[in-house]
């Protein structure tokens, strides 16, 4: 399924695009047992960056440049256009029958391609799941010389909370990465706009302000997650992180809260903040105050995990977490 949207700006002259077709054969999933080993050094962290909103939106480009500036090795592999709400759908990428979003590549472009000026910024003409597979199995081995250490999915334009995780392409891509043996995080934000990355140069635009806030919060989160040399995440486990609206919240006053995806009154979660039932992310994100939620979910079912798995992740993130009270 393709989503229609206005073509905002002609970013490249079609005849000058020179978009590359990647001919490498996809490798199979990395052997994986238990946990991913990781040396904890940010400068050595290899990241595949993806989303479901498309390769040319301002949010993903903001993150790409910020991750590189922070010392991460990054390759961007995202859908050629907005593929929101497609969950874990998958299809063989094909030649473009309509332009990439914001006219960033013309009809007839190959199934996979990259920015003429930067081979690390790539599109895939298919779903988020296919984009992340291409990043993991083709682009990262080719450009970063190995499979990635981590997949960063998002930040999505709009929250993915509660049952919405079942339909989210952002969560779908993160789930696929975890199933393929790569630790992953799905990031989503309440305030954002489907605008071209060319708008990032205007720092007075609300869309640019939002992108910068969510990018700073995500880098802060990664700093904590990767702060020690232990494995990043357990097998087949991913994290769902949701940010509040930016009307009164920013990267400095937003607090991270450990949550569950689905509300429950009888769950047996990890004991923290005086309770063995975690608050659900919907309640926390839409409450008064500035709270970002962190939920641990099973990538194969997109359901909450058991208390022992929650506890393992909680221990890694504890220094940055706050308690939530209504």
N, C-alpha and C positions, 0 to 999 in steps of 0.2 A: 504494500500500500504506500502511496506517495501523498504527501501533504502539500497543498498549494499555499504559496505565500508570495508577497510582492517582491519583485526584483529591485532592490534598493539602489545599488551602485555598480557601475561597470568597473571592475577592479583591474581587469587585464584585457588586452586586445586579444581576441581568440586566436588569431593567426600566430601570435607570439608566445602562446602559452607553453608549448613544448612539453606537455604533461607526459610523465614517464610511465610506461607499463612495466610493472615489476614481474620478472620472469622466474624468480626463484620458486622452487618447489616448497610447499608448506611442510614444516617438520611436524612430527607428532608431539603430543604433550610431554613435558619434561617428567622424567621419573620422579615420583613424589611419595614420600611415606612419612606420615605424622606431621612434621613441621618443616617450614622452609628455613634453611640456615641463612644467616645474614650477618655481615660483619659490623653493622651499625655505623659505618662511615658514610655520611650523606654524599660526599664527593664521589663515592663509588656507586651510589644508588642509581639503577637503571629503571626508568619509568616509561610505561606506555600510557599516554594521555588520550582519553576518548570521551564521548558523550552521546546523547541522542538528539541534540539540537542542531547538529551540523558542524562541519569543520571550519566554517568561516564566521561564526558568531563571536561577539566581543569577549564573552566570558571565557571560552576555552583558549583564545589567543592570549588573554591576560594571564592565565595560568601557565601557558607554555613559556612565555617570556620570563615570568617570575620564577618558575622552577629552574630554568636555565641559569638565571642570574644568581639563584641561591646555591648553585653547584651541582644540581642533579643532571644526569644524562637523560635526555627526553626525546621521545619520538611521538608525534601526534598522529593518531589514526582514527578518524571519525567519519560518520556518514557524509555523503556529498550534499545532503539536504536534511531538513528537519524530519526526524523519524521518531518523534515523541509518541509515547503510548503504544509502542510496538513490542514491549516486553522482551521475551526471549525468542522472538521470531527470527528465522534465518532463511536465506536464499542465496543462490550463486550470484555474485556481482556480475553486472552486465554493462555493456556500452551505454552511455547516457542517452536517453531519449528526450530529456529536457535539461536545461542548464542546471549546474550546481547552484546552491543558494547564493543570492546576491550576484548572480552572473559571474561567479568566480571560475567557471569552466563551461565551455559551450556544448551544445548538443553534438553527439558523436565522439566525445572524449572517451578515453578508455575506462574500463571498469574500476581501475585503481590509478591514482595519479598523485602528483605532488606539486607544491608551489615551485615555479621555475627558479626562484631565488633561494629556495630552502628545501632540500629533499627530506628534511625531518618533519615537514608539515604535509600530511597526506590525507587524501579522501578515499573512501571506498563507496562505490555506488550500490549500497545494500543496507542492511539493518545494523544496529549497534553491535549485536553479537558477532556479525561477520567482520565488522571493523576492528573489534578488539582481537579476534582470532588472527586477522592479517597483521596487526601490530605485534602480537606475541610470537607468531610462528614464522613471519617473513621479514618484517621491517626491523624488529629488534635484533635478531641474529645478524642481519645484513649490516645495519648501521651502528648498532651498539655492541656487536660482536658476541652476543649471547642472548638467551631469553631474558626478559626483564625481571627485576627484583619485585616490582610492584606495579599494579594497574590503578590509575587514578581515573575514575569515571565521573564526569560532571565538570563543573557544578551545574546541575540541572536548573532550568528556568521554571521555578515552582517547586514546592515541597513534594517529596515522595514519602508519604507516611501512611501507616496502617495498611489497609488492603490495597492502596495504590501501588505498593511495591510489586504487586503481581503483574501490573500492566506497564510499569516503568521500563523504558529502554535503558535508562541510566543504570538501574538496578539489574536489568537483564545482562548488560555488558559486564558489570562487576561479578555477577554470579557465574557467568561463563568463564571469566578469568580464574576464579577460585576453583572451578571444576577442572580447568586445565592445569592446575597446580601453581597458580600465581596469586599471591596475596593481593587483595583488592579492597577498595573503598568506593562506595557510591556517595557522592556529595550532592546536595540539593539546597536551593535557597528560595525563600519566599518572595524576595524582591529582585526581579531581573527582567530583561527585555530581549526579544529576538531581533537584535540589531547587528549590523556588520562590524567586523573588527576594525574597520577604518574609522569608526567613531571613537576609538580609544584615545586618539590624539586630543580629543576635546575633554579635558578633565572637569569641566563644569557640568557635563551631562549627567543626569541621575543614573543612567545605565552604566556609565563609566565608574561613577562613585560606587555603585552596587558591586560591579565586577571587582573593583579594587578591594572592597571590604571582604567579600567572600574569598578572594584569592589569599589575602593575608591570614584569614582564619584557617584556611586549608593548610597553608604552609606551617602555621603554628601547630596544627594537629599532627602533621607529618613529623615535625621536629620531636614531638613527644613519643609518637609511635615508634620512631626509629632511634630513640635515644640510647638504647643499649644493644649489645651484640647478640641478644637472644633471637630466636626465630620471630618473624613478624606476626604471623597469625597461624592458628591451627588449620589442619587440613579441611578443605571444603567450607571454610568459614569466611564470611565477608562482613564489612561494617557498613551500616547505613547512617550517614551523618546529615542532619538537616539544620539549616540556619534560619533564624527569625527574620522578619521584615526589617529593613534598614531605616525606617522612619525615625526611630529613636535608638537604634542599636548600631554599633560599629565593632571594629576588630578589638578595641580595648575594653569595652564594657560587656561584651558577650561572654557568658559563662557556659562551659560544656557540662552536660548532665548525662549520666549513664541511664539508659532507658531500655524498654522493650518495644518491639514493633507493634504488637497487638495488646490492647487493654485486657487486663485479667484481674479478677478479685480473689482467685484461688491458686494462682501460680506459685511455684516454689523456685524463686530466683536466688541469685547470689545475695547474701546479706550485706547491705551497705546502707549508710545514712539511716540506720535504725529500723530497717524494714527488710523483709525477705520477698517483697513484691515490688518490682521496679515500676516507676511511673511509665506510662506509655508516651511515645513520642508526640502523638497528636495533642494530648493535654499539655505537654510541656512547651511545644513550639508555639501554640496559640494562647499561651497564658500571658498575663501581664509580666513585663520584665524582658530581659534580653538573654534567652537561653538557646543554646544549640544542643541538639540531642545526638547521642551515640548509641545505636542499637546493634547488637551482634546477631547475625542471622545465618541460617544454614543455606548455603548457595544452591543446594539441590532441591529444597522445598520452599525457600523464601519464608520460612517460619522462624520464630524465636528458638534459641538454642537452650541447652540445659544449664543448670546453675554452675557446674564445674567448668564449662567452657566460658561462661560469662566471667567467672572468677579469674580465669587465666588472662583474659583481655583486660579486665578491671585492674589487675595488678600492674600492667604496663602503662595504663592511662591514668592511674590514680592521682599522680601529682598535678594534673591539670583539671581534675573534675571537681564539681561543686554539688552540694545537695540541693534538692528541689522541694519546696514546700508551697502548697497552695495558699 
